[in-house]
């Protein structure tokens, strides 16, 4: 279901950004306040030079907590963003098609591409923006989500420690884990929950910090409807269920793959 509309129709603007000199604490505060998973690093206000994400903060925060032999889950070092940012970011032009931008996200397994007009940063096209493009395509987006799910679902139990859950996030290279009791999802533990719990003892149980805001839909739900539900509830992933059993997860990258 290729969508040949340009990304400028769906991109988000202005882009949340920080300077090279910002601290990691400032980045975390911005991520939490804006409910986003990464920020652009800019110079001269509009030239993008890097990106820093929750993934980067978790990785460095966990290492420093262990090195310091401390009890907190995470410890962000007092260092500037420019020392931890990644410079291998992906940019596209405003006229790049949604299909091409989606393909880049799938190929690189990322959740956004930055939109630049020459050297000027003008927007960001994320998997959430891809969902909005998808909802417009309702007559063409009737595929049941069961055909697109990622499996198996990475899970943790409510009584697992936040340290074990955070390490699993990092080692598996995923942004969220389903918290399950038996075969039924009861919550989510994502990078956002891990960072919010950074000052908690590492032995804290997942249930104390997990999110109860999960979106569960039958596996035969049409793709456009799943995307609309996710947008309305601000969910970043859809848990697919059959009866009382979790059978798969639909992530933003899975949705992008349907649009290539």
N, C-alpha and C positions, 0 to 999 in steps of 0.2 A: 504494500500500500504506500507507494512513493508519494510524498507530498512535495510538489515543486514550487510552493509559495516561498518567497524570500524570508529569511529570518528576521528582517527588520519589522515585519508585521507582528511578530510574536515576542520579540526580545524584551527583556526588562531593562529599564533605564530610569534614573541614573544608576550606576554601578556602585555598590558598597566597596570602599577602598581604604587603604592605609598607606602611609609613607614608609620608606625603608627604615626610618628611625623609630617606628612604633615598637612598643614592647609586646611580648607574647601575651601578657595579661590584658593589654588593650585589645588585642585581636580576639581573645576569648570573650571579653565583655561585648564587643561588637557582634560576634557570632551569636551570642545568646540573646542580645537585645533585638536583633533583626531576624532571628530564627533562620539563619543561613548556615551553610556548611563550609564555605570558604570565602575569602576576600581577595580582591586584586591588590597588588602592591604597585603604586604608581609614583612617578616623578613628574614634576611640572604639571601636576593635577590631572593630566589626561593621557600620559604615555605609560602604558602598562609594562612593567619590567619583571613581574613575578606573580606568584600566587601562594597563599598559605591557607591550609585547611585544617579542619578538625583532626584529620588523620595525622597531619604533621605534629599537631599539639599533643595528641595522645602518645605518639611514638616517643617524642622527646620527654614528655612529662613522666611517662612510666619509667624510662631509663634513669632519669634523675632521682626519682623516688627510691628506686632500688639501690642506686649507687650511694645515696645518702643514708641507707639503712633506716629510713624513716617509716612511720606507720601510715602516713597519708597515702591515698590511692595514687595521686599524681603530684608532681612538683615541677612547675614551670620555671625554668632558669631565668635569671634577670639578664636577658640578652635582646639584641635588636632583631627585628623581623628579617633584615637583609641577611642575617647569618643562618636563618632556617627556611627561608622561602625557596620555592622551586621555580626555576626559570624555564622549564620545558613545557610552558603553557601552550595551549592550542588556540589560535585566533582564526576568525573568518571575516570576510567582508559582509557588509549589510545585505548585498544581493545574493549571497550564498543561499542555496535552497535548504529548506527544512530537512529534506532527504539527505543531502550531503553532510549537514551539520550533525544529524543523527548518526550517520555512518561513522563520523569521526569520534563521536562519544562512545560508540560501541567498540570501535577498533582500539581505542586507548583506555577503555573501561573508566571513563570519567563522566561526571554528571553535569558538565557545562562547558561551553566554549565561549570565549570572549569575542565580541564583535568590534572590529576596528575599522575606521574610515581613514586609510593611510596609517599614520602613527597615533591617531586620536581614538581613545577608547570611548565608544558610544553606547555600548550595551552588553548584556550577557544573555545568551540563549541556553537555558538549562533544561533538564528533563521535565521540570514543572511547566516550562513554556511549551515544550513538546506536547505535554498533555493537553494544553489549551488548543494547540493546532489539531490534535487528534479529535477532540470533542466536536470541532467544526466539521469533521469528516464523518459524522455519524452514519450516513448511508453506506459508507465504505468500510466502517470499522465495527462490523458485527461479529468478528472472530471471537470465539469464547476464550477467556483468558487461560484455560487449561492448556492450550496449545503453545503458550508463551512462557509458562512458569519456569523459574529457576528451581532446581531440585538437586539434592535434598536441602531442606531448610536448616540453617545453622541455628541451634537452640541452646538454651541454658535452663536450669531449674530455678524456681523461686528462692531456694535455699543455697544456691551457689554463691560464692563470694564475688564482690565487684572486681576484685583483683583478677580472679580466674576469668570472669566474663570479659573484662577489658583486654586481657592478654589474648583471649580467643578472637576478639574483634581484630586486633592488630595482626596476629599470625595468619588468620584466614583471609585478611584483606577485604573484609566486609564492613558495612557501615551500621548494621543492625542485627540483633539476634532476637528471635522469638522466645519469649519466656513461656514454657509449657509445663502443664501439670497433667501427667499421663500423655495423651495425644492431643490435648486441647490447649490452644494459646490463651494465656491469661494476661499477657502484657508484652511490652517491648523493652529491650535494653539496647540503646543505640549509642553512637558517639556522643550525642547531646547529653544523655543521662550520665555517661562516664565522666564527661568534663564538669557537669554540674555537681557531681559527687567527689570531685578531686580532693577536697579537704577531709573527706570521711576516712575512717580507718579502712585499710585494705581488706579487712575481714568482714566488713559490712555485707549483709545478705542482699542479693539482687532485689528481692521484693520490697525492700525499704526505699529503693530509689527508682524502680522501673516505672515506665509510663503505662497508664491504663488506657491511653488513647489509641487503640489499635483498630484497624479497619479490616474486618473479615467479610468476605463475599463468597458465594457459591462458585465452584470452579467453572460453571457454565455461564457465568456472567459475561455479557458482551464487552469487548475491550473499551468501546467509547463510554459505556456506563461506569466501568471501573475507573476510568480516568476522571470522569465527572465527579464521582464519589470522592476520589483522592483530592481533587481540587477543592471541593466544598468543605472537606474536613481537614485540609492541609496535611494529609497523610503523605509520607514519602514512599510508602510501600503498601501493597495489598496482600493480605494473607488469604490464600484460597483454601476453602474447607469443603469437605464432603461429609455430610452428617456431623459427627462430633470429632472429625479427624482432620488435622492439618496436612494438606497434600502438596503445598508449594507456595512460593512467594513471587509476586510480580513487582519487580523493582523499576526504577526510572530507566535504567539501561535496557531492561527487557522491553519497555514501551518504545524506547528509541529504536530498538532493533526491528520493531514492527513497521517502522516508517521509512526504512532505507529503500 
